[in-house]
């Protein structure tokens, strides 16, 4: 399993839910969650294979900023 963590600008539970649903279409057997309490509005993805650039692109298409955390 791979784990990637991203900093985002997702602010609400509603937006997080929409983003998770959209991402699960592209990563069907993954675990995806947001920590909106964190100052970086962290998105955590656990999957067998993750393409960070694709995640950033997908969230960008839906109006959200996203960058990989080191």
Secondary structure, 3 states (H helix, E strand, C coil): CEEEEEEECCCCHHHHHHHHHHHHHHCCCCEEEEECCCCCCEEEEEECCCCHHHHHHHHHHCCCCEEECC
